[in-house]
Amino acid sequence: MYLPGVTQNEYSKFSQVELKVIKLDSTQTLLPYRYYDLPFCRPTEIKDMADNLGEILVGDRIENSAFDLDALVNVKCKKLCVKSYTKQDMERFRSFIVDNYRAHWMIDGLPAAYNKHMVLQEKDGTTIPLYSEGFPIGAIEFLGEPKKSLTKDEAARMNVRLHNHFSLIVSYNADSDEAAANGPVSIVQFEVIPSSVAYDASKMSADKPDQVPASCPPQGGERPLIINGANSAQAETVVWTYSVEWRRSSAKWNTRWDIFLHEEGDDQIHWFSIINSLMIVLFLTGIVAVIMLKTVSADFRKYRELETQEEAQEETGWKLVHGDVFRPPPHEMLLSVFVGNGVQVVTMTGLTLLVALLGILSPANRGALLTAILVLYALMGMQAGYVSARLYKLMKGTQWKRNTVQTALLVPGVVLRVFFVLNLVLAYQKSSAAIGFFRLFTIAFLWIGVSVPLVFVGAYYGYKRDVIEVPCKVNQIPRQVPPQVWYQGPLVSVLMGGVLPFGAIFIELFFILSSLWLHQFYYLFPFLFLVFIILIVTCAEITIVMTYFQLIAEDYRWWWRSFLTSGCSALYMLIYSGIYFFTRLHINRAVSLFLYFGYTLILCSLFFVMTGTVGFLSCYWFVSKIYSVIKSD
C-alpha cells in the first residue's frame, strides 16, 4: 500500500514520459549488470538516477534511455538506432542470452511487466495472466525439450535469438472520455513484448533517421535474428525498433502493483500453508507454557510443604543448585557481546517490520527496505551497548573498555569483512552490485560514525547503573555436576531445542529466499510480522523448557546453553538454504555459489545472535523468578 498523502503523477497528451533502464540480471548467475554493459542503443548522455543506498546494494543502476515516448500518442513503429557489432559483441549478447538475463525498465516508477504466457486459475473459474518483472533479452533456440540448465559444452553450441523489437503497452486510468483523449491520466501498467526480427540493414539509409524497415512492426512470420553458437557468431548490423500502444484500463492507480503479486499456483494453498504453520506453532507453544506453569507450581507447593513440616533437609532437583545457578559462565565477555548485538538486531527487525506495515517500504520505493535495515541497525547501537554493559557487570567482568569495544566492532566487523570480500568478487566480475569507494564510505560512516558512538553512549549508561541483584548468593566452591544421560548432553539438547523455532519460520523462509534469489516481490509483511512475533515466543518458551530440564538434572551451566539452544535454529536455516540452492536454483558457476553462501552466512549469523539473545534473556528472567520465590539458607 501507499502512504496517505503520496500523490500520483498525471500526464497530459504529448507530455514527455521518461523510460528509464535499471539493470540486467539472471537467476542463474546471481550477478546483476548495468543495462549499458551490453551495447544497446544509448542516449546522447547517460545520467545515473539511483536514489538511495539500498538500490545500489541490490545492483540497481537507474539510468535514462534513448526511447522517445509522448503520453497518449501511439507509435506503430519507430527506429531506436542502427548499430554495427563485432563478432565479440555478438558473442557477448549470446552468452547473456544463454544465461537467461532479463532487462529491467521502468516508467513512472512502475517496472516493465512481462507476460510469462501462463495464467492463474481462480476459484470462480476466471483466469489471471501471470507477469514477472523484467523481460528476456533473447531466447535460446532449443531443438528438443527446453532444459532448465545447460552444461558449458551445450551452452557453447546453442544458437540464440536476439530481441531487437520492443512492443510497449502502457495502460492508463482516466476519469472521463475527454481525459482519456487529452489527459490528465495516470499510468497503471507498463508491459513489454520483445520479439526478434532479422531486418535488412542494407536497405536502411543513413541520411533518413525516421526510416524504418518494411517488416516493422513484426507480424510473426519474419525470420528471427539468430546468433550462432560454437564460436561461429558473425559481425552484424542490427536495427533496433519499438512500438508504443496506450490502452485505457479500469485498474486503479493504488492497485497497479497487483499484477506482480500473484504467485504461480493456488493462492489459497499459499495462504493456508502459512496460517497452518502459525497455528501449529501457537498450539505447541501453548502446550509448553501450560506444562511449565503446572510443573513449576507443583515444585513450589512441594518445597513449601517441606519447609512447613521442617523436612527440607533433603533437597532435590533444581533447588540444589541455587548456590551455583548465578555463577558467571566462562567467556562472559563474548556472551555479553553476543547478547548486546542480538538486542540490536531484534529491535532493528521489529522496527523494520512495523515501518513496512505502514506502507513506507512498499515495492514502489525501490531499495527502501535495505536502506531502512542499515539505518535502523546503526541507530539501535545504544541498546547494544547498554545491554552488553549491564550483563557484563552482572557477570563480574572488569575489562569494561574492552567489552565495549568488542560490542561495537566484533559482530558488525565480521559481517562487513565478509561483505567486503563479496564486494571484491562482484567488482572482479564487473557486476553492478559492486559498490564503489563513496558507497563503502557511506556504509563505514553508518557503522563507525553512528553505530559505534551510540554503543559507547549506551555502555556508559549501562555501567553507571547498579549491578543487577540476583536472588541467590553464589557459593565460593563450585558444585560438582552429576553425570548426565546422553539426551541431556549439551550437543543433543541444543540441536533439539533449535528445531521448533526453525519450524515457526521455514515456510515463510521459502518465500523470502525466492524474493532474494528468484527476483519475486515479497509483500506479505503482516504475515511476516506475525511470524516474527511467534518466532520470539517460540525461542523463549523452548529455551525455558530445556533450561528447566537441565536444572532438574542439577546442571547449573545454563548461561551459554540457553543462548545456543534457540540460536541453533540458525544452523537449520543454513541447512535449509543449502537445500534450497540445490533444488530451486540452477547455477553452474563457482562464483555464483560463493556469492550465494556468502550472503547466506551473513543472514544466518545475524539470525543466530538474534534468536540466541531472545532465548538467553527469557531464561535469565525465568531463572531469576523461580529462585526468587524459593527461600534458601
N, C-alpha and C positions, 0 to 999 in steps of 0.2 A: 504494500500500500504506500501511498504518498503522504507526506506530512501535510496537515492543513496549512493552507496559505501558499503552497507550491503552485505556481501558475504554469499553464501550458503555452507553448509557442503557437502563434497563429500566423498563417501565410495568406497573403492576397495573391491574385493572379499575376503572373510574371515576376513575382518576388523571388530572389535568389534562394535556393535550397542547397545547402552545402553537404556534399557527400564526403565523409572522412574515412580513411583507411586506418585499421587498428594493428593487425599483425597477421602472420601466418603461423598456424600451429597444427600439431598432429598428436593423436593419442598413441601412435606407435613409437614416437621418438621422445615425447615429453620435452622437446626443445622448440620453444617459440622463436620466431624470427621477425624482423621488421618486414613490412609489406614490400618495401622497395629493395630488400635484399635480393629479390628476383627482378629481372629487368622489365618490369611492367611499364606502361605508359606513365610518365611523370609530369607534374605541373612545372611551370617555369621556375618556381621557388618552393621548396619543401619546407613547411613550417611544423614544428613539434608542438602538439596541442595537449600533451598529457597534463592532467590537473593535479594529481596527488601522488604520494609515495606508494600507496597500495597498487595503483595502476602500473607503476614502474616495476614493482617486485613480481607481478604476475606476467610481465612481458608485454604489456600493452604499450605501444608507441603510436599514439593517435596523431595522424598527420593529414594534411589536406590532399586533395586528389585532382586529377585533370578533368573530371566529369563536370559538365555544364548542365545544371538542372534548374528549370523555372517551374514554380508552383502552378499546378493545374494545366500545364502545357504538355500534351502528348508528343512524343518523338518516335516516329516509325523506325527510323534507322539513322544513326549518326556515327561518323568515323571518330574514334578516340585518338588514334595515332597509327602510323605505319612505321615499324621498326625492323631493322635488319639485325639478325642474330648470327653469331658464330656457332660453330659446332659445339664449343664448350658451353655456350649459353643454352643451347637446346638440350644438351646433356644435363645441365643443372635443372632445367624445367622438368625433364623426365625423372630425375632422381626424387624431386619433391613430390611429383605425382605418385610415384611408386610408394612413397612413404605416407600417402593419403593426407597430404597437407591441405588445409582449408584456409580460405581467405575470409577475413572478418572486416566488414564495412559497417558504417553507421550513418544514419540520417536522423537529425533531431534527437540525438541521444538514444535512438532505438536501433539495435543491431540488425544486420541483414538476416532474414529468415530464409531457410532452405527447406522445401518440402521433400521429406525423405521417401516419398512415394509409398507411405504407409498410413493407415488410418487406425484410430482408436474406437473400438466398438463400445457404445454406451448401453446402459441397461434398457433404455427405451427404444433401442434399435437404431438410433441415429449414429452417425459416424463423424469423427473429428479428425481432420488431417493432422499428422504429426510433423512438427517443424523442429529444426535444430538451428543453433546459432552458427553462422558461417556456412560457406558453400565450397565444394571441391574445386580446386584449380584445374583439375583434369580427371581423366578416368582411365583405368587400365583396360587394355584390350585382352580379355580372357578368352581363350579358345574353348575351354571346357567350363566346369563349375568354378565360380569365383572362390578364392581362398581368403581366409582371414589374415594369414601371414605368409610371407614368401621367403624362401632362402635367398642367399646372396646371388647364387647362380641363376635362379628363376627370375629374380628382380632384374638382373643384368640383361636377360633375353627378352623381357617384356616390352611390347610396343604400347604406347600410351596415346591418348587423345588430349590435346591442349585446348582448354576452353578459352576462346578468344572473342565470343559474343556474349553479352550480358543483357537479358531482358529484365528491366527494373519495373516492379509493380509497386506503386506507392498508394496505399489506401488512406483515405481521409474521412473525417467526420465533419459534416456541415449541418447547421441548424435549419437551413432552408434551401430551396432550389436556387434562389438567387446567390446565396453564399456558395453553393456548390459550383456555380458557374464562374464567379468572380472572387470568392473569398469573403471574409476570412475563414480559413479551415484549419483543422488540427490533424496532424499525421498520427495514424493509429496502427499502421503496419507497413513494413518495408520488406519486400520479398525479392530475391534474385533467382533467376532461372538461367544458369550458364549453358552454353552449347558450343560445339566445336565445328567450325566451317573452314575448309581449305579454300580461301579466296584466292583469286588470281591477281597477285600483287603487280604483275607486269602491266596490267591494264589500268592501274591507278596512276593518275597524272600528278606529278609533284606540285604543279602550279595551281591545282584545284583542291584546296583544303577541305571543301564541303562535299567532294565527290565520294560516293560510297559504292561498293560492289553491287553488281546487278542482283546477286543472290541474297542480298541483305534486305529485310531480316530473314534468317534461315527458315525454310519451310519443313525441314526434317528429312529431305531426300538428298541433300548435298553430301559431297564427300567430306568426311571429317579431317581435321588437321592432325596427322599422325606423326609422332616422333618415334623412330625405330630404335629398338634395343640392340644389344650385342655390339655396342660401340659403333653402330652404323648410322647414328644421327647425322643429319646434314645441315650445313648452314642454310638459313631460310629467312625470307622476309615475311613478317606476319602482320596482317591487317587486324586491328582491334576495333570492334564496333559495339554499339549499345543502343537499346531502345528503352523508352520510358512510357509507362501507361499509368495514368491516375484513375483510381477507382473510388467511387463513393461507398462507404461502409457504414453499417449500423452500430459498429463497435464503439464503445465509449473510450475517451482518452485515458481514463484511470484504469481501464482493463486491457490496455494494449500489450501488456506483458503476458497475458494469459496463454497465448499460443506456445510459449516456451515452457509452460508449467504443467504440461501433460506428460506423464510417464508412459513408456511403452508397456502395454499390458493393461490389466484391470485396475483402475484407481481404487476400487473398493478393497481389493486384496492388499494394496499398499497401505491404506489407512487402517484396516482391521488388523494387519500384522503388527503395526506399531502399538495400537491400543491393546491387543492381546499380550504383547510383551510387557507393557506397562502394568497391566492388571496382574500378570503372574508375579512380577517383582513386588508389587504392592501387597499381594497376598502372602508371599514368602516373608517379607519384612514384618508384616503384621503378626504372623506366627512367631517369628523370632522375638518380637517385642513382648508378646504375651508370655512366652516361655520364660524369658528373662525376668519379667516382673514377678511371676509366680515363684520362680526358683529363689530369687534373691529375697523376696518377702518371707518365704519359708525359712531361709537361713537366719534372717533377723529374728523371727519368732523363736527359733530353736536356741539361739545364743542367749536371748533374753530370758527364756525359761531356765536355762542352765545357770545364769547368773543369779536368778531369783532363788533357785534351790541350792545355791552355793556348790554347784557341781561343775564348775568351769575349769577344774584343774586340767582336764584332758581336752585341750582344744584340738580341733581337726579342721581340715580344709583350708580355705583362703585366709582365715583369721590367723593361722600360724605364722604367716609371713608378713604380719603388719610392721615388724621392725626392719624389714628389708625392701618392702614394696616401693618405697620412695628413695631407694639408694640410687645415686646418679649412675647412668649407664656408661660403658666405655665409649670413647669418641663422642663425647657430649657436644663438642663444638660442631661437628659435622651434622649431628642430628638437629641442633638448633638452627643451623644454616638452611638445611633442607625444609624444615617446618616454616621458617620465615619466608623463604621463596615460594613455598606451597601456598601460603596465605595470599601472597601477591598474585599468583596465578588464579586462585579461586575467586578472589574479588574481581580481577580483570575479566574472567569468563562470565561471571554473573552480571556485571555491568554491561558487557558487550551484548549479551542476550537481551537484557532489558532495553537497550538502545535499539536493537534490531526489532523488538516487538513494537516500538513506536513508529517504525517505518523509515527511520533515518538511514538504515543500511539496506534499502531496497535495491534490486538489481539496476535501477536507473542511475544510482550513484556508483559508478564504476570505481573499484578499488577502495570504497569507503570502509568495508568490513575489515580488511587487512590494516588500513590506516588506523581505525579505531582500536584494534587489538594492540598495535605498537604504542600508541599514545596512552591508552589506559594502563597498559603494563608499566610504563615509565612512571605514571602518576601514582601508582599503587606502591611505590618503593617505601613510603613511610610505614605502611603496615608491616612490610617485611622486616625492616629494622627494629620496629617496636616489639613484635612477637619474638624475633630471634633473641633480642637482648633480655626480655623478661624470662624466656625459657632458659637461656644460658646462665642467668643469675640464679634461677631456681636450682639448677644442677651444680651450683657452687663453682662455676667457671671463673677464672681470674684473668685470662687474657682477653679482656673485653675489646681492646682495639683490634686485635687480630680477628676476633669473631665478627666484628662489624665490617671489616674489610672483606672477609670471605663471603658474608651475606650479600654484599654489594657486587662482588666480582665473580664468585665461583660458578653458580648455575648460569646466569646470563653470559658469562665469559665463555663457558664451554659451548653453549648454543651458538654464539657468534663466531667462535672458531670453526665449528662445523659449517656454518653458513658461509664463512669466508672461503673455505675450501671449495664448497659447491659453486660459489660465485666465480672462482678461478676456472673451474671446469666449464661453466657457462660462457665465460669470456673466451676461453680457448676455442670453444665451438662457435663463437661469434653469434651467440643467441641474444635475442632482445631482452631476455630475462636477466642478463648480466647487468649489474648496476655499476655506474662509474664512480669516480672519486667523490663527487659532490654528494651523491645519494648515500654513499658509505659514510661520509662525514655527517650527514643528517641523522642516520641511524646511530652513529657513535655519539652524537650530541644528545639524542634522546636517552642514551644509556648513561654516559659519563656526566652530561650536563644537567640532567633532570633526575633520573632514577637513583644514581649514586648519592647525590646530596640529600635526597629525600630519605634514603636508607640511613644515612648518618643522623639526620634530624630525628627520625623515629627511634633509632638506637639510643640517642641522648635522652629522650623522654622515657624510654624503657628502663635504662639504668638508673634514672632518677627516682623511679618508683621503688617502694619497699619490696623486699623479697616475698614471693607468694608463699603463704603459710600452708604447710601440709598437716593433715590431721594426726599423723603418727610420727614419732621420733625414729630416727634411723639408728640401728644398733652399730656399735663400733666394729664388731666382728661379723662378717657376712655369714649368713646361714647356708649350710650345705644343701644344694638342690638334690632331692632324691632322684634315682634313675627313672626315666620317662619311657612309657611304652612307645612303640615306633610311630603310631599315628599322632602322637602328641609332640613329636620332634619338631624343631624349627622349620625344616625344609618342607615337610608334609603339611603342617598347619598353614604355612604361608601360601603354598600352592593351592590348598583347598579354599583358603579364605579369599583368594583373588578371583575365583570363578564367578561368584554371584554378582559383584559389581560389573564385571565384564558382560554378564548376561543381561544387565539392565540397558546396555548401550549397543550391543552388537548389531541389531537390526538397523538402528539409526546410523551406526558407523558405516554400513554398506553404502547408504545414500550420500554420506559425507565424502567418502572416498571416491564415489562416482562423480561428485561435483568437483573434486580436486583434480582427478586424473582423466575423466572422460568428458570434461567440459560441459557438464549438465548444471542447470541452475538449481541451487538449493534455496527453498523458500519456506520450509516447514519450521520456522523459528518458534511458534507457540509449542509445537511438539518437542522441539529440541530443548526448550526451556524446562518443560515438564520432565523430560528425560534427565536433564541436569540435576533437578531437584531430587528425583528418585535415586540417581547415582550417589548424591551426597548422603541421603538417608541410608541407602544400602551399605555404603562404605562404613558408615558409623555403626550400624547395627551388627553387621557380620564381624567387625573387628572387636566390638564389645563382647560378643558371644565367644569368640576364640580366646580373648584375654581372660574371660571368666573361667573357662575350662582350664586354662593354663594356671591360674591362681589356685584353683581347686586341687590341681596336681602339685601344689606347693612350689611352683616355679615362679619366682618373683621378677624374672628378667623380661618384663613386658614392654619396655620403652621402645627398643628397636623393632621388636616383633610386631607391635601394633602398627608401626609405620609401614613395615614391609608387607603385612597381611593384605591391607587394601591396596597398597602400591603395586602388588604383584599383578593386579589387573592390567598394568601396562605391558607385562610380558605376554599376556594373552592377546592384547591389542597388536603387539608386534607380530606374533604368530599369525593372527588373522590377516594382517596387512600383507604378509608373505603369501598366504593362500590366495588373497585377492589378486595379487600381482600375477601369479602363475595361472590363475583360472579366468580372469576377466580381461587382463591386458595382453596384447600381442606385441611384445617388444623383443627385438633381436639385436639390440645394440648394448654393448657393455656400459657405455657412458649413461644411457637411459636407466639401466639397472642401478648404477651408482647414485644417480640423482634421486631416484625413487626411494631407495632405502636410506639415503642421507637425510632427506626431508622427513621420512617416516621416523627415523631415530630422534630427530628434534621433537616431533609431536609426542612420541612415546615418552621421552624424558620429561617433558613438561607435564604429561598426564601422570607420570609416576610420582612426581613431587606433589601434585595436586591431590590425588587420591590418598597417598600416604599421609599427607598432612591432615586430611579430614579424619582418617582412622585414628591417628595419634591423639589429636585434640579431643575426639569423642571418648577415647579410652581414658585419657587423663581426667576428664570430667567424671566418668563412671567410677574410676578407682577412688578418686577423692570423695565422691558421695558415699560409697559403701563403707569406706574406712572412717569416715566422719561420724557415721551412725553407730558403729561398733565401739564400745568403750574398751580400751586396753590399758593394762597396768604399765 
